[in-house]
Amino acid sequence: MRRQRGTTLLELLIVLSVIGILVAVAVPSASAVSKVFSTASAVDRLALVLRSAQARAQCTSARVTVCVGPDGSFVVADGGVDGPTVEQGELSAGVSSNYPGGTVEFLPRGWPCAPGAASPRAGRFLVAGGGAGREVVLQLGGCIRCE
């Protein structure tokens, strides 16, 4: 009597069951990791938008306004909030701020302030996503950093 080589249907079902269990465990943790990377990307993008607006204010010697909505949308405008739009876009996470209405205005020297104000004001934008929030901090002297 000769034995045939190969796999049985039972062995195949066991292997597929093990793979299914591994996928069920790995997928939720993979999506959580992607949300953390998405938040980090949104923080970097917001910092870039703020630094770009600050540089524009210094180059043009005029005020530049950045308005960030709670849904992560942003608008950069010359002058005030009603000025011509220079840039607009979306971040991949929700944002909150201690600036009124999520709006910061850069003075011609690059200092951040509240809209319409004449004196600099420090503040922060909290980018939330993936269960972990990160911040973009605007200091009185104009330094913009991510935390």
C-alpha positions as CSV (number, residue, x, y, z in Angstrom):
1,M,0.0,0.0,0.0
2,R,1.4,3.4,-1.0
3,R,0.6,6.6,0.9
4,Q,-0.3,9.7,-1.1
5,R,1.4,12.9,-0.1
6,G,-0.5,16.2,0.3
7,T,-2.6,18.1,2.8
8,T,-6.0,17.2,4.0
9,L,-9.1,19.4,4.1
10,L,-8.9,19.5,7.9
11,E,-5.3,20.8,7.9
12,L,-6.3,23.5,5.4
13,L,-9.2,24.6,7.6
14,I,-7.0,24.8,10.7
15,V,-4.4,27.0,8.8
16,L,-7.2,29.3,7.5
17,S,-8.6,29.5,11.1
18,V,-5.3,30.5,12.5
19,I,-4.8,33.2,9.8
20,G,-8.3,34.5,10.5
21,I,-7.5,34.9,14.2
22,L,-4.2,36.7,13.5
23,V,-5.9,39.1,11.1
24,A,-8.7,39.8,13.6
25,V,-6.1,40.7,16.2
26,A,-3.8,42.7,13.9
27,V,-6.3,44.9,12.1
28,P,-7.6,47.0,15.0
29,S,-4.1,47.7,16.3
30,A,-2.9,48.6,12.7
31,S,-5.8,51.1,12.4
32,A,-4.9,52.7,15.7
33,V,-1.3,53.1,14.6
34,S,-2.4,54.7,11.3
35,K,-4.5,57.2,13.3
36,V,-1.4,58.2,15.4
37,F,0.6,58.7,12.2
38,S,-2.2,60.7,10.7
39,T,-2.2,63.0,13.8
40,A,1.5,63.4,13.5
41,S,1.1,64.3,9.9
42,A,-1.6,66.9,10.7
43,V,0.6,68.5,13.4
44,D,3.5,68.8,11.0
45,R,1.2,70.2,8.3
46,L,-0.3,72.8,10.6
47,A,3.1,73.9,11.8
48,L,4.2,74.3,8.2
49,V,1.1,76.4,7.4
50,L,1.7,78.6,10.4
51,R,5.4,79.1,9.6
52,S,4.5,79.9,6.0
53,A,2.0,82.5,7.1
54,Q,4.5,84.0,9.5
55,A,7.1,84.3,6.8
56,R,4.6,85.8,4.5
57,A,3.8,88.5,7.1
58,Q,7.5,89.3,7.5
59,C,8.1,89.4,3.7
60,T,5.1,91.6,2.9
61,S,5.3,93.7,6.1
62,A,1.5,93.2,6.5
63,R,-0.7,91.1,8.7
64,V,-1.5,87.6,7.6
65,T,-4.4,85.7,9.2
66,V,-4.7,81.9,9.7
67,C,-8.1,80.5,10.6
68,V,-8.3,76.8,11.6
69,G,-11.7,75.2,12.0
70,P,-12.6,72.5,14.5
71,D,-12.8,70.0,11.6
72,G,-9.2,70.7,10.5
73,S,-9.9,73.0,7.6
74,F,-7.7,76.0,7.4
75,V,-7.7,79.3,5.5
76,V,-4.7,81.7,5.2
77,A,-5.6,85.3,4.2
78,D,-3.7,88.5,3.7
79,G,-4.8,91.3,5.9
80,G,-7.7,90.3,8.2
81,V,-10.2,87.4,8.2
82,D,-12.0,89.1,5.3
83,G,-8.9,89.6,3.2
84,P,-8.0,87.7,0.0
85,T,-7.4,84.0,0.5
86,V,-3.8,83.0,-0.1
87,E,-4.1,79.3,0.8
88,Q,-6.7,76.8,2.1
89,G,-6.8,73.1,2.8
90,E,-7.6,70.3,5.2
91,L,-5.8,68.7,8.0
92,S,-6.5,65.0,8.7
93,A,-7.6,65.6,12.3
94,G,-9.8,67.8,14.4
95,V,-8.2,71.0,15.9
96,S,-9.0,73.2,18.9
97,S,-7.2,76.3,20.0
98,N,-7.1,78.9,22.7
99,Y,-7.1,81.6,20.1
100,P,-10.6,83.1,19.6
101,G,-12.4,81.2,16.8
102,G,-9.2,79.3,16.1
103,T,-7.8,82.4,14.3
104,V,-4.3,83.7,14.7
105,E,-2.9,86.8,13.1
106,F,0.8,87.3,12.4
107,L,2.0,90.9,12.7
108,P,4.6,92.2,10.2
109,R,7.4,91.3,12.6
110,G,6.1,87.7,12.7
111,W,4.6,87.8,16.2
112,P,1.4,85.9,16.7
113,C,-1.6,87.8,18.1
114,A,-5.4,87.5,18.4
115,P,-7.3,88.9,15.4
116,G,-7.3,92.7,15.4
117,A,-4.9,93.0,18.4
118,A,-1.7,95.0,18.4
119,S,0.2,93.1,21.0
120,P,1.6,89.5,20.6
121,R,-0.1,86.7,22.3
122,A,1.2,83.1,22.9
123,G,-1.2,80.3,22.2
124,R,-1.6,76.7,21.1
125,F,-3.5,74.5,18.7
126,L,-4.4,71.0,19.9
127,V,-4.6,68.5,17.1
128,A,-6.6,65.5,18.3
129,G,-6.8,62.1,16.7
130,G,-6.1,58.4,17.4
131,G,-6.7,58.9,21.1
132,A,-3.5,61.0,21.5
133,G,-3.5,64.7,21.0
134,R,-0.4,66.7,20.0
135,E,0.1,70.5,20.1
136,V,1.5,73.2,18.0
137,V,2.7,76.0,20.3
138,L,3.1,79.6,19.2
139,Q,5.4,81.6,21.6
140,L,5.4,85.3,22.1
141,G,8.7,85.8,20.2
142,G,7.2,84.1,17.2
143,C,8.7,80.6,17.6
144,I,6.4,77.8,16.4
145,R,7.1,74.4,17.7
146,C,5.4,71.0,17.8
147,E,4.9,69.0,21.1
